[in-house]
Amino acid sequence: MQGNTACAEGALAAGCRFFGGYPITPSTEVAELMASRLPRKGGVFVQMEDEIASIASVIGASWTGMRSMTATSGPGFSLMMENLGFAVMTETPCVVVNVQRGGPSTGQPTMSAQGDMMQCRFGSHGDYSIIALSPASVQEMYELTARAFNLADQFRVPVFLMADEIIGHMRERIEIPDSMPIVERKPLIPGVLPFHPDPDLVPGFPTFGKGYGVHVTGLTHDERGYPCATSPSVHEELVTRLVEKVESARKRIADYVVTCPDAKVVFVSYGAPARSVEQLIHDRPSEKIGHLRLKMVWPFPEHALDEFPESQTFLVPEQNLGQIAREIQRHTDRSVVSLPKLGGNLHSPGELGQALEGHR
C-alpha cells in the first residue's frame, strides 16, 4: 500500500467522517481516497476553494461531533496557521496531515523535506502547545493517523501527522488490524460550564445540535465561553491551561523507540531519515550504535535522551537545516551534531556511517 493511501485508510478505521481539503502535491492521494471512500461510510468529503476554507470546514465539522481531518503540504499548511490558532483557542479536536516537501514557497513540490517541523509547533500566534506525530513507514502512516484522532479527542487539540514525501509515496506491505481502539470525547456534564476544565485540564465537549447552549469564540473567554478579552487574569489562566493540558502529559503520551541504550554515539531521527539509520545499524551488527527514533516529536520528549546514560554525542539526521537538532541542544549538555540534508534526497547509510566514524 502507498503511504498516503495508508493514511486515509487509518483515518477511516479511526472513525473519520469528514474531510475538507484542497489538492496539493505530495498529499493529494489522501484526498483522492477520502473522496472515494467517505460517502460509502456515511461521511462527507468537500473539496474547498483553498486551504484556508479547508481547515475552517474541518473545525466546523468537528463541533458537530464528527471526527474531521484535512491533508496538505507546505504552502497549504502556511495558509492554515491562523485558523489552527483558532482551533487551539476553542479547543477543537481535529487532525491535519502535512506530507512535507521542499520549501520555502512552492519550492520542490515532488521532493521530500522536513522543513515544517518548527512551523507545526510555533507557526500560529500566541502561546500554545500541540501534538505532532512523525511516521517512518507505511505501517505507521496507518497507525499514527488513527492514533492522532484519539489524541485530538482526548486533549481537545489539533494533532499533526508530520509525514514527508518519501513516506507518503513509498509502497510497503502493511498489516491492517480488524479494528482500532477509539478514545471518545468526554461529553459535557449537564450543569457544568462549557469551558470548565476537569482535573486533567480538558473540558467536556458540548457537541452542536445536542441541546447545549454554547458560545464559541477565538477571543479570550471565560468558562462560559463569553469573550473576556481585557482581563489579564482570565487570559493568563486560560492560556496556561491550554498549554499545560498537553505539556503535563508529555511523558505519558510520548512515543519513541530506543536501540542500544549503552551506546556512546546515538542517532536521533524521525520520519524517513530513520530508515537510513536503521539500515546502518543492520549493516553493522557488531557495533554499538544508539538510535532514538521519535514517533512523536511534539511535545518534545526530552526525558527520552536520558535513555542513553553513556552517550557522549547525539547525531541528528534531518531533511532540513537542523530544526530538531536545535531543540535537542536545549535539553542536554552532551554534544549535538546536526546532519542536514536538503534537495529531496535521503541520507545514505554510507553518509551516516562516515558521520559516525567522525564522532567516535
KAJO-V739439 format. One record per backbone hydrogen bond with DSSP energy under -1.0 kcal/mol. NH is the residue of the N-H (numbers start at 0). CO is the residue of the C=O. E is the energy in kcal/mol with one decimal. If there is no record, write none. Layout:
nh co e
NH CO E
NH CO E
This chain:
nh co e
2 169 -1.8
3 167 -2.6
5 1 -2.5
6 2 -2.0
7 3 -1.9
8 4 -2.6
9 5 -2.5
10 6 -2.0
11 7 -2.3
12 8 -2.4
13 9 -1.5
14 11 -1.4
15 10 -2.6
16 66 -2.4
17 66 -1.3
18 43 -2.1
19 68 -1.6
20 45 -2.0
26 23 -2.5
29 26 -2.0
31 27 -2.5
32 28 -2.2
33 29 -2.1
34 30 -2.6
35 31 -1.4
36 32 -2.9
37 33 -2.4
40 37 -1.3
41 38 -1.2
42 37 -2.8
43 16 -2.5
45 18 -2.6
47 20 -2.1
53 49 -1.7
54 50 -2.1
55 51 -1.7
56 52 -2.5
57 53 -1.9
58 54 -2.2
59 55 -2.3
60 56 -2.6
61 57 -2.1
62 58 -1.5
63 60 -1.1
64 61 -1.9
65 60 -1.5
68 17 -1.9
69 94 -1.7
71 96 -2.9
76 72 -2.8
77 73 -2.2
78 74 -1.5
79 75 -1.1
80 77 -1.2
83 79 -1.9
84 80 -1.7
85 81 -1.5
86 82 -2.2
87 83 -2.0
88 84 -2.5
89 85 -2.4
91 86 -2.7
93 156 -1.0
94 67 -1.7
95 158 -2.4
96 69 -2.5
97 160 -2.6
98 71 -2.4
99 97 -1.1
99 162 -1.6
101 107 -1.2
101 110 -1.0
107 101 -2.4
110 107 -1.5
113 318 -2.7
119 115 -2.3
121 117 -2.8
122 118 -2.8
131 297 -2.7
132 159 -3.0
133 294 -2.7
140 136 -1.5
141 137 -1.6
142 138 -2.5
143 139 -2.7
145 141 -1.8
146 142 -2.2
147 143 -2.1
148 144 -1.2
149 145 -1.2
150 146 -2.5
151 147 -2.5
152 148 -2.3
153 149 -2.4
154 150 -2.3
155 151 -1.5
156 151 -1.1
158 93 -2.4
159 130 -2.7
160 95 -2.4
161 132 -3.2
162 97 -1.2
162 160 -1.4
164 99 -1.7
167 163 -2.8
168 164 -2.1
169 165 -1.4
171 0 -1.9
187 204 -1.1
191 188 -2.3
194 222 -2.7
195 192 -1.9
197 201 -1.1
200 197 -2.6
204 185 -3.9
206 204 -1.1
207 62 -3.0
209 206 -1.5
221 225 -2.1
224 221 -1.7
227 219 -3.7
230 227 -1.0
234 230 -2.1
235 231 -2.5
236 232 -2.3
237 233 -2.4
238 234 -2.7
239 235 -2.1
240 236 -1.7
241 237 -2.4
242 238 -1.8
243 239 -2.8
244 240 -2.4
245 242 -1.1
246 242 -2.6
247 243 -2.4
248 245 -1.4
249 246 -1.4
252 248 -2.1
253 249 -1.0
256 292 -2.2
258 290 -2.1
262 259 -1.7
265 312 -2.7
266 289 -2.8
267 314 -2.7
268 291 -2.2
273 270 -1.7
274 271 -1.9
276 272 -1.8
277 273 -2.4
278 274 -1.9
279 275 -2.2
280 276 -2.3
281 277 -2.1
282 278 -2.3
283 279 -1.1
286 283 -1.6
288 286 -1.1
289 264 -2.1
290 258 -2.1
291 266 -3.2
292 256 -2.6
293 268 -3.0
294 254 -2.3
295 254 -1.6
296 131 -1.9
297 131 -1.4
301 299 -1.8
303 300 -2.1
304 301 -1.4
305 302 -1.1
306 303 -1.7
307 304 -1.4
310 307 -1.6
311 263 -3.5
312 263 -1.8
313 334 -3.0
314 265 -3.0
315 336 -2.7
317 338 -1.7
325 321 -1.6
327 323 -2.4
328 324 -2.0
330 327 -1.7
334 311 -1.6
336 313 -3.2
338 315 -2.8
340 317 -1.0
351 347 -2.1
352 348 -2.4
353 349 -2.0
354 350 -1.9
355 351 -2.3
356 352 -2.3
357 353 -1.8
358 355 -1.2
